[in-house]
Amino acid sequence: MENLNHQQTAVVIGGGFYGAAIAVYLAKQRGLKRVLLIEREPALLRRASYNNQARVHNGYHYPRSFTTAYRSRVNLPKFVKDWPQAIKQDFTKLYAIARRNSKVTAKQFERFCRDIGSAIEPAAPELKALFEPRLIEDVFLVQEYAFDTTKLADWAERELKEHGVQVLYETRVVEINRASDPSVRVVIEGKGGQQQLISCDYLFNCTYSGINHFTGDFTGVQTGLKHEITEMPLMRMPASLEGLGVTVMDGPFFSMMPFPARGLHTLSHVRYTPHLHWDDEKGVNPYEKLGTYDKASRVDRMVRDVGRYIPAVLNASHVDSLFEVKTVLTKSEGDDGRPILFEKHASLPGCYSILGGKIDNIYDVLEKLDLEVFSETEPDS
């Protein structure tokens, strides 16, 4: 932690995609000179930003939440334009509607897609032939992409350096307090346990599952949160499925998507991907809970169920599994919506807590930040 200015304009906690993008925004778009990003891992985008399905949504996934669906449809082309180097488009994406236990019919799904303006057309016969017709009502060809997290991390490192954002790795914030002046003070702890005090005008808490887990005057967000330990198996698909991404709606609900960072596919299943869930509470650190969890894979059960709908999946091989904590807003469980959490803390002026459910939600965050006024004072000599 050498050469660290103990008076910062803005401190961003969390070097995932959201934290990195916000730090870049503050320095590049808002012109703040003293921006510090704090990340507890040895590199950027190592946790939830990496350990997920790597899907850039185009709205199809959310027929029960029009707002989430429409925002995804609007945000996708922006994301592709802003991060073209990280986007994988060279695969065929299919959505299939299950005959039984689906909360949406094929006709309803088609109408929903047209309502939000997302491209959809009937899949070719040879693609429909991959599915078991007794279980699948219809199959559609859609436009949806995957992203390579390692390429996003490369972008973040370059942009942060170019715009003068200092990054502390293997460092965490342990305590957040208000000061007598209108500033926020944070206690940071390095890998060896050494602690330092930093004062800042603005604090951005982008720690995802750890968003409530600080001591001091920080009392947590007002919105209820739920955590899940999830498993995302990485699969090597047989040749017939190699160039495909598939989602089956909307009860069975499973997906297989290209995972560009490893050249494999993820497999997710509504029943078997979540291993364990609990409501957020003080004293129960989600990352510590993940660290002690017995990570026994459920991939066999996933493959067995998915294979009923797409028999060729039975020839896929399991290479690895990504385990992570997924955090969602409790109020969104009923409709599968994925709104952002953007909370300004009245008791800690200048302190914001931000949590997003999908990578393209970054635009919803930046739109809110555009409305905020940020000023920069000269540091004491």
N, C-alpha and C positions, 0 to 999 in steps of 0.2 A: 504494500500500500504506500510505496514511496511517492513523493511529489503529489500528494493528494491535497487539493484545495478543500479546506474544511467548511468553506462557505460556497454553496452551489446555488444556482438559480433553480434548477430542477433536478430531482433525483427520481429515476425510474427503477422500480424494483421488479426484476424478472426479465431475463433475456430470451424469452420465447419470441414468437413472431410478433405478437401484439406489443410487448415491451420494446423490442428493437424498432418496430415501425413507428411507435409513438416517440421514441427518443430521436429518430431521424427527422420526424415531422417537426418536433420542437426546435431542433437546430436548423433545419433546412428551410421549412416553410415559415416558421415564426421567428427565426433569427436569434434564438437564445444562445448565448456564448458559453455558459457554464452548465452543461448538461452531463450528468453522471448516470451510467447504467450499471446496476449491480446484479450479478448472476451467480447463483450458488454452484452451478456446474462449471467444468473447465472450458466449455465452449458454448456458443449460442445455439438455440433451437434444439436442445438435446432431449427435452422431456415431452410434454403433451404435443408440442408442435411437430415432433417427429413420430411419436408413438400413436398414430391415428391412421385413419383410412386414406389420407392424402387425396381427398376428393374436393374438387371445386364444384360446389352445388349450382344447379341451374333451376332450382325450384321443384323439381319432380318429386323429391323426397317428402314433401310436406303438404299433402292434399288436405290435411286437417288444420293447417295454419296458413291461411292465405297471405298474411303479412310477411311471414318468414319466407314463403315460397316466392312471392313477388320481389322481395328485396334481394334474394339470391339471383333471380333472373336479371335484375337490374345491375347487380354487382359483378356478375361473372365476366361480361366483356371488359369491364374496367380492370379486373384482376389480370385477365389475359394480356391486356395492353400494357399494364404496369410491370408485370413480372413474366415476360414472354420466355425468358431463359429457363424458367422453372416449370413451365407447363408442358404436359404430355397430352397430345391430341390424337396421336396416330393409333387409336384403337376404336373398336366399334362398341358403342354403349347401348345396352338393351334394358328396358323395364318390362317386366312380365307381371301379369295380374293373376293371382291365385284364384281358383274356382271356389274354394271353401275357406272360411275364416278370414276372408279379406274384408276390410272396412271400406273398400272402394271397389266398384265394378269397373270393367274395361271401358264402358261408355262414360262413366263418371270421371275416370282418370283422363280420358281423351278430352272431355269438355273442360276439366280443370286446367289442363296444360294449355289449351287454347285461350282460356280466360286470363292466364298470367302471361301469355305470349311466348311460351317456350316451344321450340320446334318439336314436332312429333309426327311420325308416320308409321304405317304398318311395317313390321319386320319382314324381310324376304323369307320365302318358304324354307330355304336351307338353314336359316337361323332359327326359325320356329321349330324345326325338326330336332333341335338340341334339347327341347323341353318335353316333358311327359304331358301329353294333351289331356289326360284324364284329371290332372291336377292344375293345369294352367289354362286360363280362359283365353288370353291373348297376349301377344308380344309386340312391343313397339320399339322402333329405332329412335333414339333421342340424341341430344348434344350435351355431353357432360365430360369434364376433363379431370385429370389427376395432376398433382404437383410433386416436385422433387424437393424435399425439405433441405437437402444438402445445398442445392442451388440457391434457395432462399437464404440460407445461413451465409453463403458466400456474398450474396448481395448485401446483407445486413452488415457484415464485417467491413466491406468496402465503403459503404455509405457512412457508417458511424465514424470511421477513420477520416474520411474526406471532409466531414462536417464538424470535426473536432470534439466528438462525444467521447469522453473517457469511459472505459469499461473496466470494471473490477470483476475478475473471475474468481471462482471458489470462495465467494464472499456472500454473506447473507445479512439481512436486516433482522435484528432480534427485538428492537424496541422502537416505538414511535411515540413522541411526546410533543406537546405544544410548548412554545417558548413564550416569554413575557412580551416580546415583540410579535408581529404577525408572521412568524416563521414556524417551521416544523423542524424538530430535531430528531435525528435517527441515530441509533447505535448500530454500527456494523461490526461484524465479526469475521475475521479471516480464517483461512484453513487451519492455522496453528492455534486458534483461539484468541488471538490478540484482538482487542476491541478499540474502536475509534468513534468519536462523536462528530456528526456532520449536521450543519444547519442548512436549510434550503427554503426557498420561497414557495416552491410547489413540489408536491410529492405525488407520484403516480404508482399506485399499487397494482401491478399486473402479474401477480403471483399465481393466478389460476386457482388450483385447489388449496393453496396456502393463503388465500386472500384474507382470512380472518385470524391468522395465527401469529400475532405479534403481542408483546407485552407493552406496558406503558399506558398512555392515554388513548390509544386506539381501541375502540370498543367493538369494531367489526361492522359489517354492512347490515342494513336493515332488512334486506331481502333474504328469504329463506333459501338455503342451499342444500343440495343432496349430492353425496359422493358415491361413485361406484369404482370398484377395482375391475378393470376390463382386460380381456385378452384379445389381441388381434393376431391370429395366426398368419404367418407368411408361407405361401404355398407356391410350389412349382406346378403350373397347370399343364395338362396334356395339350398336344398340338391343336386339337380342335377348339380349345378355349383360350389359347395363348393370347390372341389378339382381341379379346373381348373383356368388357366390363358388364356385369349383370346385377340388377337389383330386382328382387321379387317382392311385390307389394301384397297386402298391407295388413297382414296379420302374421303369416309365417315370417315375412320380413327378414330376408338375408341379402347380403351383397358380396360380390367378389369384384375387386377393383385392382388395376395395375398399381404397384407400389414402386415408382420410378427410382427411389433411392437405393433399392436393392435388386431391381430387375426381376421382381417376383410379383405375386398377387396377394392382397389381403383377403381374408374371409371373415365376415362378421355375421352374427346370428342373434336375433332379438332375444332368444332364450338363453343362449350359452355364452355370448360375449361378456355380459355382466356376471361377475363371480360373486360379488358381495356389495351391499349398499347400506348406507347409513346417513342420517341427517347430520349436517355439520354442527359441531358443538365444541365449546372451549375445552382445551386439554386433550382433545383427540386429534393429533396431527395426521392428516391424510397420508403424507409421504412416509411417516414412520410406520403407519399401518400397512402401507404397501411394502415397505422394506422387510417386515416380519411375516408377510403373507406367504403361505405355501403355494407356489405358482405351478400347480399341477394342471396341465393342459386339458381342455375339453374338446380339442380339435376332432377327435374321433366321433364324438356325438354330433358336432357340426357337419362333418362330411357325410355321415350316415343320413342325416335329415335332408341336407341339400341335394344329396344324390338321388333322392326320390323325385325331385323336380328336374334335375339336370344330371342324368346318369353318368356323363363323362367325368364329372367331378370325382367320382369314385377312383379314378386313375390319377388323381393329383397326389403330390407328395408334400408332406409337412417338413419345412426347412427350419423354422424358428417361430417363436411367439413373442410379441411385444406386449408387456403388461404395463398398465398405467392407471392413474386415478383420473376418472372423468367426472367433471363437476357440472351440474345443471341447476337452473333455478327451479325450486320446488313448484312454483306456480305454473310452470310450463309442462309438467308431466302429463297433463290430461290431453293436450292437443299436439304434442311433439314440436311446439314452437321453439325457436332458438333466438329469442331477443337478446341483445347485449345487456349487461349490467353496467351502468354508468352512474356512479353515486358520488356526490360531493358531500364531504363530512362537515356538518355544521360546527361540531366541537373542535375540529382541526382545520381551520381556514387554509385553503391552498392544497388540501389533500383530496385526492380522487382515488376511488377503487373502480377498476375496470375489468370486466370478464366477458368473453365472447364464446359462443358455442360453435362457431364455424369460422374458417379462415377468412371468408369473404366479408364477414361482419366488420372487418377492419374499417371499411368505408363508413359504416354507421358510427363508429367511434370518432373517426376523423371529422365527420360532419358536426358532431357535438363539440369537439375541441375547437372547431372554427368559430364557434359562438362565444368561446371563453376569452377573456382579456388577460394577457400575460405581460407583466412589466419586469424589467431587469434592473436591479440596483447594483451599484459598484461594490465589490467586496471591500471589507475593512483592510487597511494596509497593515 
